[in-house]
Amino acid sequence: MLLQSTIMGPLFWMLLGIIQLAFFVGLRLFFKDKGLQLSWFRWSLVAGWWLTTNITVAAAFTLIGENESRAGTYFLAFFGIGLLIGGAALWTFIKKPIKPVNK
């Protein structure tokens, strides 16, 4: 297997980490261009959604790789639809301006 070789396995995981980093840097620049200020709470929601998306895709393709194609497809469809709906709800929550707290 390609990913089980001595060199290609670590290179794959380093490339995946670089892609994750580029996603969050690009997301930060996208929010800055849109004029959105995100608090730590909103960033944690975005990071949680992204982590859940990665886990769902990894679990579905692991099932497919273990010759459980039907289960992997159902898993990806069921949780993927939920993640799409959750992502749309998260986007509408992020677009709302943060109201200052009066002290």
PDB file as gemmi writes it, atoms N, CA and C in Angstrom:
CRYST1    1.000    1.000    1.000  90.00  90.00  90.00 P 1                      
ATOM      1  N   MET A   1       0.834  -1.195   0.000  1.00  0.00           N  
ATOM      2  CA  MET A   1       0.000   0.000   0.000  1.00  0.00           C  
ATOM      3  C   MET A   1       0.875   1.253   0.000  1.00  0.00           C  
ATOM      4  N   LEU A   2       0.343   2.282  -0.597  1.00  0.00           N  
ATOM      5  CA  LEU A   2       1.100   3.525  -0.709  1.00  0.00           C  
ATOM      6  C   LEU A   2       1.283   4.195   0.646  1.00  0.00           C  
ATOM      7  N   LEU A   3       0.216   4.292   1.423  1.00  0.00           N  
ATOM      8  CA  LEU A   3       0.301   5.015   2.693  1.00  0.00           C  
ATOM      9  C   LEU A   3       0.972   4.206   3.790  1.00  0.00           C  
ATOM     10  N   GLN A   4       1.235   2.935   3.563  1.00  0.00           N  
ATOM     11  CA  GLN A   4       1.907   2.137   4.578  1.00  0.00           C  
ATOM     12  C   GLN A   4       3.411   2.108   4.367  1.00  0.00           C  
ATOM     13  N   SER A   5       3.916   2.811   3.361  1.00  0.00           N  
ATOM     14  CA  SER A   5       5.352   2.842   3.137  1.00  0.00           C  
ATOM     15  C   SER A   5       6.001   3.768   4.162  1.00  0.00           C  
ATOM     16  N   THR A   6       7.301   3.645   4.280  1.00  0.00           N  
ATOM     17  CA  THR A   6       8.033   4.391   5.301  1.00  0.00           C  
ATOM     18  C   THR A   6       8.021   5.888   5.042  1.00  0.00           C  
ATOM     19  N   ILE A   7       8.074   6.291   3.810  1.00  0.00           N  
ATOM     20  CA  ILE A   7       8.160   7.711   3.468  1.00  0.00           C  
ATOM     21  C   ILE A   7       6.779   8.331   3.227  1.00  0.00           C  
ATOM     22  N   MET A   8       5.909   7.635   2.510  1.00  0.00           N  
ATOM     23  CA  MET A   8       4.665   8.239   2.064  1.00  0.00           C  
ATOM     24  C   MET A   8       3.660   8.460   3.200  1.00  0.00           C  
ATOM     25  N   GLY A   9       3.655   7.603   4.208  1.00  0.00           N  
ATOM     26  CA  GLY A   9       2.727   7.777   5.318  1.00  0.00           C  
ATOM     27  C   GLY A   9       2.906   9.108   6.040  1.00  0.00           C  
ATOM     28  N   PRO A  10       4.131   9.396   6.538  1.00  0.00           N  
ATOM     29  CA  PRO A  10       4.332  10.694   7.196  1.00  0.00           C  
ATOM     30  C   PRO A  10       4.127  11.886   6.269  1.00  0.00           C  
ATOM     31  N   LEU A  11       4.501  11.748   5.000  1.00  0.00           N  
ATOM     32  CA  LEU A  11       4.288  12.853   4.062  1.00  0.00           C  
ATOM     33  C   LEU A  11       2.804  13.131   3.857  1.00  0.00           C  
ATOM     34  N   PHE A  12       2.011  12.079   3.809  1.00  0.00           N  
ATOM     35  CA  PHE A  12       0.563  12.254   3.672  1.00  0.00           C  
ATOM     36  C   PHE A  12       0.000  13.013   4.861  1.00  0.00           C  
ATOM     37  N   TRP A  13       0.392  12.630   6.078  1.00  0.00           N  
ATOM     38  CA  TRP A  13      -0.160  13.281   7.265  1.00  0.00           C  
ATOM     39  C   TRP A  13       0.335  14.713   7.402  1.00  0.00           C  
ATOM     40  N   MET A  14       1.575  14.979   6.984  1.00  0.00           N  
ATOM     41  CA  MET A  14       2.055  16.361   6.992  1.00  0.00           C  
ATOM     42  C   MET A  14       1.289  17.207   5.983  1.00  0.00           C  
ATOM     43  N   LEU A  15       1.021  16.647   4.801  1.00  0.00           N  
ATOM     44  CA  LEU A  15       0.242  17.365   3.802  1.00  0.00           C  
ATOM     45  C   LEU A  15      -1.178  17.633   4.300  1.00  0.00           C  
ATOM     46  N   LEU A  16      -1.750  16.664   4.975  1.00  0.00           N  
ATOM     47  CA  LEU A  16      -3.092  16.862   5.526  1.00  0.00           C  
ATOM     48  C   LEU A  16      -3.094  17.965   6.588  1.00  0.00           C  
ATOM     49  N   GLY A  17      -2.066  18.027   7.404  1.00  0.00           N  
ATOM     50  CA  GLY A  17      -1.950  19.104   8.393  1.00  0.00           C  
ATOM     51  C   GLY A  17      -1.787  20.464   7.745  1.00  0.00           C  
ATOM     52  N   ILE A  18      -1.026  20.526   6.665  1.00  0.00           N  
ATOM     53  CA  ILE A  18      -0.855  21.789   5.941  1.00  0.00           C  
ATOM     54  C   ILE A  18      -2.186  22.242   5.343  1.00  0.00           C  
ATOM     55  N   ILE A  19      -2.960  21.307   4.841  1.00  0.00           N  
ATOM     56  CA  ILE A  19      -4.272  21.645   4.287  1.00  0.00           C  
ATOM     57  C   ILE A  19      -5.196  22.172   5.381  1.00  0.00           C  
ATOM     58  N   GLN A  20      -5.154  21.559   6.563  1.00  0.00           N  
ATOM     59  CA  GLN A  20      -5.977  22.028   7.683  1.00  0.00           C  
ATOM     60  C   GLN A  20      -5.578  23.453   8.081  1.00  0.00           C  
ATOM     61  N   LEU A  21      -4.279  23.707   8.154  1.00  0.00           N  
ATOM     62  CA  LEU A  21      -3.789  25.036   8.506  1.00  0.00           C  
ATOM     63  C   LEU A  21      -4.204  26.060   7.449  1.00  0.00           C  
ATOM     64  N   ALA A  22      -4.071  25.699   6.190  1.00  0.00           N  
ATOM     65  CA  ALA A  22      -4.460  26.611   5.114  1.00  0.00           C  
ATOM     66  C   ALA A  22      -5.961  26.902   5.157  1.00  0.00           C  
ATOM     67  N   PHE A  23      -6.760  25.918   5.547  1.00  0.00           N  
ATOM     68  CA  PHE A  23      -8.203  26.139   5.664  1.00  0.00           C  
ATOM     69  C   PHE A  23      -8.492  27.216   6.698  1.00  0.00           C  
ATOM     70  N   PHE A  24      -7.889  27.122   7.874  1.00  0.00           N  
ATOM     71  CA  PHE A  24      -8.203  28.088   8.931  1.00  0.00           C  
ATOM     72  C   PHE A  24      -7.602  29.466   8.652  1.00  0.00           C  
ATOM     73  N   VAL A  25      -6.438  29.526   8.023  1.00  0.00           N  
ATOM     74  CA  VAL A  25      -5.872  30.820   7.645  1.00  0.00           C  
ATOM     75  C   VAL A  25      -6.758  31.477   6.580  1.00  0.00           C  
ATOM     76  N   GLY A  26      -7.178  30.701   5.601  1.00  0.00           N  
ATOM     77  CA  GLY A  26      -8.075  31.229   4.576  1.00  0.00           C  
ATOM     78  C   GLY A  26      -9.422  31.644   5.143  1.00  0.00           C  
ATOM     79  N   LEU A  27      -9.915  30.869   6.111  1.00  0.00           N  
ATOM     80  CA  LEU A  27     -11.184  31.205   6.749  1.00  0.00           C  
ATOM     81  C   LEU A  27     -11.079  32.513   7.534  1.00  0.00           C  
ATOM     82  N   ARG A  28      -9.953  32.701   8.206  1.00  0.00           N  
ATOM     83  CA  ARG A  28      -9.739  33.948   8.954  1.00  0.00           C  
ATOM     84  C   ARG A  28      -9.710  35.138   7.994  1.00  0.00           C  
ATOM     85  N   LEU A  29      -9.023  34.990   6.851  1.00  0.00           N  
ATOM     86  CA  LEU A  29      -8.976  36.067   5.864  1.00  0.00           C  
ATOM     87  C   LEU A  29     -10.344  36.300   5.221  1.00  0.00           C  
ATOM     88  N   PHE A  30     -11.104  35.226   5.003  1.00  0.00           N  
ATOM     89  CA  PHE A  30     -12.451  35.357   4.448  1.00  0.00           C  
ATOM     90  C   PHE A  30     -13.343  36.150   5.396  1.00  0.00           C  
ATOM     91  N   PHE A  31     -13.293  35.821   6.691  1.00  0.00           N  
ATOM     92  CA  PHE A  31     -14.103  36.553   7.659  1.00  0.00           C  
ATOM     93  C   PHE A  31     -13.665  38.011   7.753  1.00  0.00           C  
ATOM     94  N   LYS A  32     -12.361  38.250   7.641  1.00  0.00           N  
ATOM     95  CA  LYS A  32     -11.855  39.618   7.698  1.00  0.00           C  
ATOM     96  C   LYS A  32     -12.344  40.419   6.490  1.00  0.00           C  
ATOM     97  N   ASP A  33     -12.325  39.798   5.301  1.00  0.00           N  
ATOM     98  CA  ASP A  33     -12.817  40.477   4.094  1.00  0.00           C  
ATOM     99  C   ASP A  33     -14.304  40.771   4.172  1.00  0.00           C  
ATOM    100  N   LYS A  34     -15.067  39.881   4.799  1.00  0.00           N  
ATOM    101  CA  LYS A  34     -16.510  40.084   4.953  1.00  0.00           C  
ATOM    102  C   LYS A  34     -16.833  41.074   6.069  1.00  0.00           C  
ATOM    103  N   GLY A  35     -15.820  41.445   6.869  1.00  0.00           N  
ATOM    104  CA  GLY A  35     -16.040  42.385   7.953  1.00  0.00           C  
ATOM    105  C   GLY A  35     -16.669  41.751   9.180  1.00  0.00           C  
ATOM    106  N   LEU A  36     -16.492  40.458   9.354  1.00  0.00           N  
ATOM    107  CA  LEU A  36     -17.072  39.751  10.498  1.00  0.00           C  
ATOM    108  C   LEU A  36     -16.040  39.620  11.610  1.00  0.00           C  
ATOM    109  N   GLN A  37     -16.434  39.994  12.804  1.00  0.00           N  
ATOM    110  CA  GLN A  37     -15.587  39.820  13.982  1.00  0.00           C  
ATOM    111  C   GLN A  37     -16.052  38.580  14.724  1.00  0.00           C  
ATOM    112  N   LEU A  38     -15.175  37.613  14.878  1.00  0.00           N  
ATOM    113  CA  LEU A  38     -15.551  36.376  15.555  1.00  0.00           C  
ATOM    114  C   LEU A  38     -14.951  36.346  16.950  1.00  0.00           C  
ATOM    115  N   SER A  39     -15.788  36.012  17.918  1.00  0.00           N  
ATOM    116  CA  SER A  39     -15.311  35.846  19.283  1.00  0.00           C  
ATOM    117  C   SER A  39     -14.714  34.449  19.423  1.00  0.00           C  
ATOM    118  N   TRP A  40     -14.143  34.187  20.577  1.00  0.00           N  
ATOM    119  CA  TRP A  40     -13.556  32.863  20.803  1.00  0.00           C  
ATOM    120  C   TRP A  40     -14.638  31.799  20.757  1.00  0.00           C  
ATOM    121  N   PHE A  41     -15.849  32.121  21.185  1.00  0.00           N  
ATOM    122  CA  PHE A  41     -16.944  31.158  21.173  1.00  0.00           C  
ATOM    123  C   PHE A  41     -17.324  30.770  19.745  1.00  0.00           C  
ATOM    124  N   ARG A  42     -17.406  31.759  18.874  1.00  0.00           N  
ATOM    125  CA  ARG A  42     -17.762  31.473  17.487  1.00  0.00           C  
ATOM    126  C   ARG A  42     -16.649  30.700  16.783  1.00  0.00           C  
ATOM    127  N   TRP A  43     -15.393  31.037  17.081  1.00  0.00           N  
ATOM    128  CA  TRP A  43     -14.286  30.271  16.509  1.00  0.00           C  
ATOM    129  C   TRP A  43     -14.319  28.829  16.992  1.00  0.00           C  
ATOM    130  N   SER A  44     -14.671  28.623  18.253  1.00  0.00           N  
ATOM    131  CA  SER A  44     -14.737  27.245  18.756  1.00  0.00           C  
ATOM    132  C   SER A  44     -15.875  26.470  18.103  1.00  0.00           C  
ATOM    133  N   LEU A  45     -16.985  27.138  17.788  1.00  0.00           N  
ATOM    134  CA  LEU A  45     -18.064  26.476  17.057  1.00  0.00           C  
ATOM    135  C   LEU A  45     -17.630  26.094  15.646  1.00  0.00           C  
ATOM    136  N   VAL A  46     -16.911  26.994  14.976  1.00  0.00           N  
ATOM    137  CA  VAL A  46     -16.415  26.692  13.632  1.00  0.00           C  
ATOM    138  C   VAL A  46     -15.419  25.533  13.680  1.00  0.00           C  
ATOM    139  N   ALA A  47     -14.514  25.556  14.646  1.00  0.00           N  
ATOM    140  CA  ALA A  47     -13.535  24.477  14.777  1.00  0.00           C  
ATOM    141  C   ALA A  47     -14.215  23.154  15.115  1.00  0.00           C  
ATOM    142  N   GLY A  48     -15.241  23.188  15.942  1.00  0.00           N  
ATOM    143  CA  GLY A  48     -15.983  21.977  16.269  1.00  0.00           C  
ATOM    144  C   GLY A  48     -16.729  21.420  15.069  1.00  0.00           C  
ATOM    145  N   TRP A  49     -17.300  22.305  14.257  1.00  0.00           N  
ATOM    146  CA  TRP A  49     -17.983  21.851  13.051  1.00  0.00           C  
ATOM    147  C   TRP A  49     -16.989  21.231  12.084  1.00  0.00           C  
ATOM    148  N   TRP A  50     -15.826  21.856  11.929  1.00  0.00           N  
ATOM    149  CA  TRP A  50     -14.806  21.332  11.025  1.00  0.00           C  
ATOM    150  C   TRP A  50     -14.269  19.981  11.514  1.00  0.00           C  
ATOM    151  N   LEU A  51     -14.065  19.851  12.808  1.00  0.00           N  
ATOM    152  CA  LEU A  51     -13.594  18.587  13.378  1.00  0.00           C  
ATOM    153  C   LEU A  51     -14.634  17.490  13.177  1.00  0.00           C  
ATOM    154  N   THR A  52     -15.897  17.804  13.402  1.00  0.00           N  
ATOM    155  CA  THR A  52     -16.965  16.828  13.203  1.00  0.00           C  
ATOM    156  C   THR A  52     -17.067  16.416  11.735  1.00  0.00           C  
ATOM    157  N   THR A  53     -16.886  17.374  10.826  1.00  0.00           N  
ATOM    158  CA  THR A  53     -16.900  17.056   9.405  1.00  0.00           C  
ATOM    159  C   THR A  53     -15.753  16.116   9.042  1.00  0.00           C  
ATOM    160  N   ASN A  54     -14.561  16.393   9.555  1.00  0.00           N  
ATOM    161  CA  ASN A  54     -13.410  15.529   9.279  1.00  0.00           C  
ATOM    162  C   ASN A  54     -13.608  14.129   9.831  1.00  0.00           C  
ATOM    163  N   ILE A  55     -14.132  14.021  11.029  1.00  0.00           N  
ATOM    164  CA  ILE A  55     -14.361  12.710  11.635  1.00  0.00           C  
ATOM    165  C   ILE A  55     -15.413  11.931  10.844  1.00  0.00           C  
ATOM    166  N   THR A  56     -16.457  12.614  10.404  1.00  0.00           N  
ATOM    167  CA  THR A  56     -17.506  11.949   9.634  1.00  0.00           C  
ATOM    168  C   THR A  56     -16.969  11.411   8.309  1.00  0.00           C  
ATOM    169  N   VAL A  57     -16.213  12.218   7.600  1.00  0.00           N  
ATOM    170  CA  VAL A  57     -15.653  11.777   6.323  1.00  0.00           C  
ATOM    171  C   VAL A  57     -14.656  10.639   6.537  1.00  0.00           C  
ATOM    172  N   ALA A  58     -13.811  10.754   7.557  1.00  0.00           N  
ATOM    173  CA  ALA A  58     -12.838   9.700   7.830  1.00  0.00           C  
ATOM    174  C   ALA A  58     -13.526   8.388   8.208  1.00  0.00           C  
ATOM    175  N   ALA A  59     -14.555   8.464   9.027  1.00  0.00           N  
ATOM    176  CA  ALA A  59     -15.268   7.245   9.438  1.00  0.00           C  
ATOM    177  C   ALA A  59     -15.992   6.613   8.255  1.00  0.00           C  
ATOM    178  N   ALA A  60     -16.600   7.418   7.415  1.00  0.00           N  
ATOM    179  CA  ALA A  60     -17.326   6.875   6.261  1.00  0.00           C  
ATOM    180  C   ALA A  60     -16.368   6.189   5.297  1.00  0.00           C  
ATOM    181  N   PHE A  61     -15.245   6.816   5.008  1.00  0.00           N  
ATOM    182  CA  PHE A  61     -14.309   6.205   4.071  1.00  0.00           C  
ATOM    183  C   PHE A  61     -13.552   5.041   4.694  1.00  0.00           C  
ATOM    184  N   THR A  62     -13.435   5.016   6.007  1.00  0.00           N  
ATOM    185  CA  THR A  62     -12.885   3.830   6.660  1.00  0.00           C  
ATOM    186  C   THR A  62     -13.838   2.654   6.493  1.00  0.00           C  
ATOM    187  N   LEU A  63     -15.117   2.899   6.659  1.00  0.00           N  
ATOM    188  CA  LEU A  63     -16.097   1.842   6.421  1.00  0.00           C  
ATOM    189  C   LEU A  63     -16.065   1.359   4.970  1.00  0.00           C  
ATOM    190  N   ILE A  64     -15.955   2.293   4.047  1.00  0.00           N  
ATOM    191  CA  ILE A  64     -15.887   1.908   2.641  1.00  0.00           C  
ATOM    192  C   ILE A  64     -14.620   1.103   2.371  1.00  0.00           C  
ATOM    193  N   GLY A  65     -13.515   1.484   2.981  1.00  0.00           N  
ATOM    194  CA  GLY A  65     -12.270   0.761   2.807  1.00  0.00           C  
ATOM    195  C   GLY A  65     -12.288  -0.623   3.427  1.00  0.00           C  
ATOM    196  N   GLU A  66     -13.128  -0.838   4.408  1.00  0.00           N  
ATOM    197  CA  GLU A  66     -13.254  -2.146   5.053  1.00  0.00           C  
ATOM    198  C   GLU A  66     -14.323  -3.005   4.376  1.00  0.00           C  
ATOM    199  N   ASN A  67     -14.649  -2.686   3.138  1.00  0.00           N  
ATOM    200  CA  ASN A  67     -15.637  -3.412   2.331  1.00  0.00           C  
ATOM    201  C   ASN A  67     -17.041  -3.353   2.930  1.00  0.00           C  
ATOM    202  N   GLU A  68     -17.336  -2.268   3.603  1.00  0.00           N  
ATOM    203  CA  GLU A  68     -18.690  -1.998   4.102  1.00  0.00           C  
ATOM    204  C   GLU A  68     -19.216  -0.760   3.379  1.00  0.00           C  
ATOM    205  N   SER A  69     -19.281  -0.874   2.055  1.00  0.00           N  
ATOM    206  CA  SER A  69     -19.625   0.289   1.227  1.00  0.00           C  
ATOM    207  C   SER A  69     -21.013   0.832   1.523  1.00  0.00           C  
ATOM    208  N   ARG A  70     -21.946  -0.045   1.732  1.00  0.00           N  
ATOM    209  CA  ARG A  70     -23.319   0.398   1.990  1.00  0.00           C  
ATOM    210  C   ARG A  70     -23.398   1.162   3.310  1.00  0.00           C  
ATOM    211  N   ALA A  71     -22.754   0.632   4.347  1.00  0.00           N  
ATOM    212  CA  ALA A  71     -22.767   1.308   5.647  1.00  0.00           C  
ATOM    213  C   ALA A  71     -22.038   2.647   5.569  1.00  0.00           C  
ATOM    214  N   GLY A  72     -20.911   2.691   4.849  1.00  0.00           N  
ATOM    215  CA  GLY A  72     -20.179   3.952   4.705  1.00  0.00           C  
ATOM    216  C   GLY A  72     -20.964   4.997   3.951  1.00  0.00           C  
ATOM    217  N   THR A  73     -21.672   4.568   2.916  1.00  0.00           N  
ATOM    218  CA  THR A  73     -22.485   5.503   2.141  1.00  0.00           C  
ATOM    219  C   THR A  73     -23.646   6.033   2.975  1.00  0.00           C  
ATOM    220  N   TYR A  74     -24.326   5.159   3.706  1.00  0.00           N  
ATOM    221  CA  TYR A  74     -25.416   5.606   4.578  1.00  0.00           C  
ATOM    222  C   TYR A  74     -24.902   6.532   5.683  1.00  0.00           C  
ATOM    223  N   PHE A  75     -23.759   6.182   6.248  1.00  0.00           N  
ATOM    224  CA  PHE A  75     -23.161   6.994   7.304  1.00  0.00           C  
ATOM    225  C   PHE A  75     -22.857   8.396   6.783  1.00  0.00           C  
ATOM    226  N   LEU A  76     -22.214   8.451   5.608  1.00  0.00           N  
ATOM    227  CA  LEU A  76     -21.862   9.745   5.036  1.00  0.00           C  
ATOM    228  C   LEU A  76     -23.099  10.546   4.653  1.00  0.00           C  
ATOM    229  N   ALA A  77     -24.113   9.880   4.105  1.00  0.00           N  
ATOM    230  CA  ALA A  77     -25.333  10.586   3.714  1.00  0.00           C  
ATOM    231  C   ALA A  77     -26.085  11.115   4.934  1.00  0.00           C  
ATOM    232  N   PHE A  78     -26.242  10.272   5.963  1.00  0.00           N  
ATOM    233  CA  PHE A  78     -27.006  10.667   7.144  1.00  0.00           C  
ATOM    234  C   PHE A  78     -26.329  11.813   7.894  1.00  0.00           C  
ATOM    235  N   PHE A  79     -25.059  11.604   8.237  1.00  0.00           N  
ATOM    236  CA  PHE A  79     -24.367  12.643   8.993  1.00  0.00           C  
ATOM    237  C   PHE A  79     -23.951  13.817   8.115  1.00  0.00           C  
ATOM    238  N   GLY A  80     -23.738  13.577   6.817  1.00  0.00           N  
ATOM    239  CA  GLY A  80     -23.396  14.671   5.912  1.00  0.00           C  
ATOM    240  C   GLY A  80     -24.526  15.661   5.755  1.00  0.00           C  
ATOM    241  N   ILE A  81     -25.749  15.156   5.665  1.00  0.00           N  
ATOM    242  CA  ILE A  81     -26.907  16.056   5.581  1.00  0.00           C  
ATOM    243  C   ILE A  81     -27.041  16.856   6.875  1.00  0.00           C  
ATOM    244  N   GLY A  82     -26.844  16.202   7.994  1.00  0.00           N  
ATOM    245  CA  GLY A  82     -26.885  16.907   9.276  1.00  0.00           C  
ATOM    246  C   GLY A  82     -25.805  17.971   9.384  1.00  0.00           C  
ATOM    247  N   LEU A  83     -24.610  17.658   8.869  1.00  0.00           N  
ATOM    248  CA  LEU A  83     -23.527  18.641   8.909  1.00  0.00           C  
ATOM    249  C   LEU A  83     -23.785  19.810   7.958  1.00  0.00           C  
ATOM    250  N   LEU A  84     -24.396  19.551   6.824  1.00  0.00           N  
ATOM    251  CA  LEU A  84     -24.752  20.647   5.924  1.00  0.00           C  
ATOM    252  C   LEU A  84     -25.780  21.578   6.562  1.00  0.00           C  
ATOM    253  N   ILE A  85     -26.779  21.001   7.200  1.00  0.00           N  
ATOM    254  CA  ILE A  85     -27.791  21.814   7.881  1.00  0.00           C  
ATOM    255  C   ILE A  85     -27.161  22.572   9.050  1.00  0.00           C  
ATOM    256  N   GLY A  86     -26.319  21.882   9.803  1.00  0.00           N  
ATOM    257  CA  GLY A  86     -25.619  22.539  10.910  1.00  0.00           C  
ATOM    258  C   GLY A  86     -24.681  23.634  10.439  1.00  0.00           C  
ATOM    259  N   GLY A  87     -24.026  23.419   9.302  1.00  0.00           N  
ATOM    260  CA  GLY A  87     -23.141  24.443   8.746  1.00  0.00           C  
ATOM    261  C   GLY A  87     -23.913  25.671   8.296  1.00  0.00           C  
ATOM    262  N   ALA A  88     -25.087  25.472   7.713  1.00  0.00           N  
ATOM    263  CA  ALA A  88     -25.920  26.610   7.307  1.00  0.00           C  
ATOM    264  C   ALA A  88     -26.407  27.384   8.529  1.00  0.00           C  
ATOM    265  N   ALA A  89     -26.789  26.649   9.574  1.00  0.00           N  
ATOM    266  CA  ALA A  89     -27.217  27.322  10.809  1.00  0.00           C  
ATOM    267  C   ALA A  89     -26.044  28.061  11.454  1.00  0.00           C  
ATOM    268  N   LEU A  90     -24.876  27.464  11.415  1.00  0.00           N  
ATOM    269  CA  LEU A  90     -23.685  28.118  11.971  1.00  0.00           C  
ATOM    270  C   LEU A  90     -23.349  29.383  11.191  1.00  0.00           C  
ATOM    271  N   TRP A  91     -23.490  29.341   9.865  1.00  0.00           N  
ATOM    272  CA  TRP A  91     -23.208  30.515   9.051  1.00  0.00           C  
ATOM    273  C   TRP A  91     -24.168  31.652   9.378  1.00  0.00           C  
ATOM    274  N   THR A  92     -25.456  31.370   9.560  1.00  0.00           N  
ATOM    275  CA  THR A  92     -26.391  32.439   9.914  1.00  0.00           C  
ATOM    276  C   THR A  92     -26.102  32.978  11.311  1.00  0.00           C  
ATOM    277  N   PHE A  93     -25.627  32.111  12.218  1.00  0.00           N  
ATOM    278  CA  PHE A  93     -25.261  32.578  13.556  1.00  0.00           C  
ATOM    279  C   PHE A  93     -24.016  33.457  13.500  1.00  0.00           C  
ATOM    280  N   ILE A  94     -23.056  33.100  12.662  1.00  0.00           N  
ATOM    281  CA  ILE A  94     -21.818  33.871  12.560  1.00  0.00           C  
ATOM    282  C   ILE A  94     -22.075  35.231  11.924  1.00  0.00           C  
ATOM    283  N   LYS A  95     -23.001  35.314  10.978  1.00  0.00           N  
ATOM    284  CA  LYS A  95     -23.275  36.579  10.293  1.00  0.00           C  
ATOM    285  C   LYS A  95     -23.947  37.606  11.190  1.00  0.00           C  
ATOM    286  N   LYS A  96     -24.585  37.159  12.275  1.00  0.00           N  
ATOM    287  CA  LYS A  96     -25.229  38.120  13.177  1.00  0.00           C  
ATOM    288  C   LYS A  96     -24.144  38.912  13.905  1.00  0.00           C  
ATOM    289  N   PRO A  97     -24.332  40.227  14.017  1.00  0.00           N  
ATOM    290  CA  PRO A  97     -23.316  41.025  14.698  1.00  0.00           C  
ATOM    291  C   PRO A  97     -23.304  40.738  16.205  1.00  0.00           C  
ATOM    292  N   ILE A  98     -22.136  40.893  16.776  1.00  0.00           N  
ATOM    293  CA  ILE A  98     -21.987  40.708  18.221  1.00  0.00           C  
ATOM    294  C   ILE A  98     -22.441  41.995  18.911  1.00  0.00           C  
ATOM    295  N   LYS A  99     -23.380  41.852  19.825  1.00  0.00           N  
ATOM    296  CA  LYS A  99     -23.904  43.005  20.546  1.00  0.00           C  
ATOM    297  C   LYS A  99     -23.016  43.279  21.753  1.00  0.00           C  
ATOM    298  N   PRO A 100     -22.643  44.529  21.962  1.00  0.00           N  
ATOM    299  CA  PRO A 100     -21.809  44.842  23.136  1.00  0.00           C  
ATOM    300  C   PRO A 100     -22.620  44.698  24.419  1.00  0.00           C  
ATOM    301  N   VAL A 101     -21.933  44.275  25.455  1.00  0.00           N  
ATOM    302  CA  VAL A 101     -22.570  44.093  26.762  1.00  0.00           C  
ATOM    303  C   VAL A 101     -22.473  45.403  27.527  1.00  0.00           C  
ATOM    304  N   ASN A 102     -23.623  45.903  28.004  1.00  0.00           N  
ATOM    305  CA  ASN A 102     -23.628  47.124  28.803  1.00  0.00           C  
ATOM    306  C   ASN A 102     -23.315  46.793  30.236  1.00  0.00           C  
ATOM    307  N   LYS A 103     -22.342  47.502  30.780  1.00  0.00           N  
ATOM    308  CA  LYS A 103     -21.958  47.255  32.181  1.00  0.00           C  
ATOM    309  C   LYS A 103     -22.390  48.379  33.061  1.00  0.00           C  
TER     310      LYS A 103                                                      
END                                                                             
